[in-house]
Amino acid sequence: MGWTTPPTFATNDVITAANLNTYIRDNQNFLKWIFVRQTEEETIISSTTFINLTGMKFPVLSGETWVFIATIFLDAIGTADVKFKATIIPRDPTETAATTTTSRCGVSTGNGLLAAGGCSGAIDDSLSVATTDVPETAVVTGSFTAAVDGDLQIMAAQNTSIATTSTYFQTSSMIALRLSA
């Protein structure tokens, strides 16, 4: 996914789909922000186990440094605190997911920043949401350098396992910018 210098094509050169993908699609992706949306509504009941927020991921390569901002729309009825994690899911299943160097991370709501500062390993900050049945917005931010090729994935869970539903809406989204390759 890094930059590939395009060749100078000559008359009668054969241009393949692989050429177009490398020199046009991949190079354009290298130069711009990445924008992704959550593609399915997710619910968590009585579980502190992290789940992937479907669609809330983007590809990274080892050695790349990124910043990201995820805006997550959720509804947690009762006292269901929620927590978020951003981690790299390696493409190679023999590699471990806990191989991300994070220089800054945080979680906030409209009330201001709840957690910030230097983090090590995967981003794993907790966010307490309102105890009323009112939709909330959480903003998860971070910067990191990837140690493996894979996908940065935003995950969520209940902070305390309770029998009320925490819902994460598919209107959630994330933008990311590669700072260096």
C-alpha positions as CSV (number, residue, x, y, z in Angstrom):
1,M,0.0,0.0,0.0
2,G,3.0,2.3,-0.1
3,W,3.8,4.6,-3.0
4,T,5.0,2.9,-6.2
5,T,6.7,5.1,-8.8
6,P,4.7,4.7,-12.1
7,P,6.7,3.7,-15.2
8,T,6.7,5.7,-18.4
9,F,4.6,3.7,-20.8
10,A,5.4,3.3,-24.4
11,T,3.3,2.5,-27.5
12,N,2.1,-1.1,-27.5
13,D,2.9,-1.6,-23.8
14,V,0.3,-4.0,-22.3
15,I,-1.5,-2.4,-19.4
16,T,-3.1,-4.9,-17.0
17,A,-5.6,-4.5,-14.2
18,A,-2.7,-5.1,-11.7
19,N,-0.9,-2.1,-13.3
20,L,-3.9,0.1,-12.9
21,N,-4.5,-1.0,-9.4
22,T,-0.9,-0.4,-8.4
23,Y,-0.3,2.9,-10.2
24,I,-3.7,4.5,-9.9
25,R,-5.8,3.1,-7.1
26,D,-3.0,2.2,-4.6
27,N,-1.1,5.5,-5.2
28,Q,-4.2,7.6,-4.8
29,N,-5.0,5.7,-1.5
30,F,-1.4,6.5,-0.3
31,L,-2.0,10.2,-0.8
32,K,-5.3,10.8,0.9
33,W,-7.3,10.4,4.0
34,I,-9.1,7.1,4.6
35,F,-12.8,7.2,5.5
36,V,-14.7,4.2,6.7
37,R,-18.2,3.7,8.1
38,Q,-19.7,1.1,10.5
39,T,-21.6,-1.2,8.2
40,E,-23.9,-3.0,10.7
41,E,-25.6,-2.1,13.9
42,E,-24.0,-3.9,16.8
43,T,-25.4,-4.8,20.2
44,I,-23.8,-6.1,23.4
45,I,-25.7,-7.6,26.3
46,S,-24.0,-8.9,29.5
47,S,-20.5,-9.0,28.1
48,T,-17.1,-7.3,28.7
49,T,-15.6,-9.2,25.7
50,F,-14.6,-6.8,22.9
51,I,-16.4,-7.1,19.6
52,N,-15.4,-5.7,16.2
53,L,-17.5,-2.7,15.1
54,T,-18.1,-4.0,11.6
55,G,-16.6,-1.8,8.9
56,M,-14.6,0.3,11.4
57,K,-11.2,-0.7,10.2
58,F,-8.6,0.3,7.6
59,P,-5.4,-1.4,6.3
60,V,-1.9,-0.6,7.6
61,L,1.6,-1.7,6.8
62,S,4.4,-2.4,9.2
63,G,6.4,0.8,10.0
64,E,3.6,3.2,8.9
65,T,2.6,6.0,11.4
66,W,-1.1,7.0,11.5
67,V,-3.5,9.3,13.2
68,F,-7.2,8.5,13.4
69,I,-10.5,9.9,14.7
70,A,-13.5,7.6,15.2
71,T,-16.9,9.0,15.9
72,I,-19.1,6.3,17.5
73,F,-22.9,6.8,17.9
74,L,-24.2,4.5,20.7
75,D,-27.1,4.0,23.1
76,A,-26.5,2.4,26.5
77,I,-29.6,2.0,28.6
78,G,-29.2,2.0,32.3
79,T,-25.7,2.0,33.9
80,A,-23.9,0.2,31.0
81,D,-20.6,1.8,30.8
82,V,-18.8,1.1,27.5
83,K,-15.1,0.8,26.6
84,F,-13.3,1.0,23.3
85,K,-10.1,-0.5,21.9
86,A,-8.2,0.1,18.7
87,T,-5.9,-2.8,17.7
88,I,-4.2,-4.1,14.7
89,I,-5.5,-7.4,13.5
90,P,-2.5,-9.0,11.6
91,R,-2.8,-10.3,8.1
92,D,-0.5,-13.2,9.1
93,P,-2.3,-15.3,11.7
94,T,1.0,-16.3,13.2
95,E,1.7,-12.8,14.4
96,T,0.2,-11.2,17.5
97,A,-2.3,-8.4,17.5
98,A,-0.6,-6.6,20.4
99,T,2.2,-5.1,18.3
100,T,1.2,-1.4,18.0
101,T,3.1,1.5,19.4
102,T,0.7,4.1,20.4
103,S,2.0,7.6,21.2
104,R,-1.3,9.2,22.1
105,C,-4.9,8.0,22.6
106,G,-8.1,9.2,24.2
107,V,-11.8,8.8,24.4
108,S,-14.2,11.7,24.8
109,T,-17.9,12.6,24.7
110,G,-19.6,16.0,24.5
111,N,-18.6,16.6,28.1
112,G,-14.9,16.7,27.2
113,L,-11.9,14.4,27.2
114,L,-12.3,11.5,29.6
115,A,-9.0,9.7,29.1
116,A,-5.8,10.8,27.3
117,G,-2.1,10.6,27.4
118,G,0.6,8.1,26.5
119,C,-0.6,4.6,26.0
120,S,1.3,1.4,25.3
121,G,0.1,-1.5,23.2
122,A,-3.4,-1.4,22.0
123,I,-5.5,1.6,22.8
124,D,-7.9,0.6,25.6
125,D,-9.6,3.4,27.3
126,S,-13.0,3.3,29.1
127,L,-15.9,5.7,28.5
128,S,-18.8,6.1,31.0
129,V,-22.0,6.9,29.2
130,A,-25.2,8.6,30.6
131,T,-27.6,6.4,32.6
132,T,-30.6,7.6,30.6
133,D,-32.0,6.2,27.3
134,V,-30.4,9.0,25.3
135,P,-28.0,8.3,22.4
136,E,-24.4,9.3,23.0
137,T,-21.5,10.2,20.8
138,A,-18.0,8.9,21.7
139,V,-14.9,10.1,19.9
140,V,-11.9,7.8,20.0
141,T,-8.7,9.3,18.8
142,G,-5.2,8.0,18.5
143,S,-1.8,7.9,16.8
144,F,0.3,4.8,16.3
145,T,3.1,3.1,14.4
146,A,2.2,-0.3,13.1
147,A,4.6,-3.2,13.9
148,V,2.8,-5.7,11.5
149,D,0.8,-5.6,8.3
150,G,-2.9,-5.8,9.1
151,D,-6.1,-3.8,9.7
152,L,-6.5,-1.3,12.5
153,Q,-9.9,-2.3,14.0
154,I,-12.1,-0.3,16.4
155,M,-13.7,-2.6,19.0
156,A,-16.3,-2.1,21.8
157,A,-17.5,-3.8,25.0
158,Q,-19.4,-3.2,28.1
159,N,-17.2,-2.0,30.9
160,T,-19.2,-3.9,33.5
161,S,-21.3,-6.9,32.3
162,I,-25.0,-6.1,32.8
163,A,-28.2,-7.3,31.3
164,T,-29.0,-4.1,29.4
165,T,-28.2,-3.6,25.8
166,S,-25.5,-1.3,24.5
167,T,-26.1,-0.5,20.8
168,Y,-23.5,0.9,18.4
169,F,-25.1,2.5,15.4
170,Q,-24.0,2.0,11.8
171,T,-23.9,5.8,11.4
172,S,-20.5,5.7,13.2
173,S,-17.4,6.5,11.1
174,M,-13.7,6.9,11.2
175,I,-11.1,9.0,9.3
176,A,-7.4,8.3,9.3
177,L,-4.3,9.9,7.8
178,R,-0.9,8.2,7.2
179,L,1.8,10.5,8.6
180,S,4.8,8.4,7.3
181,A,5.4,5.1,5.6
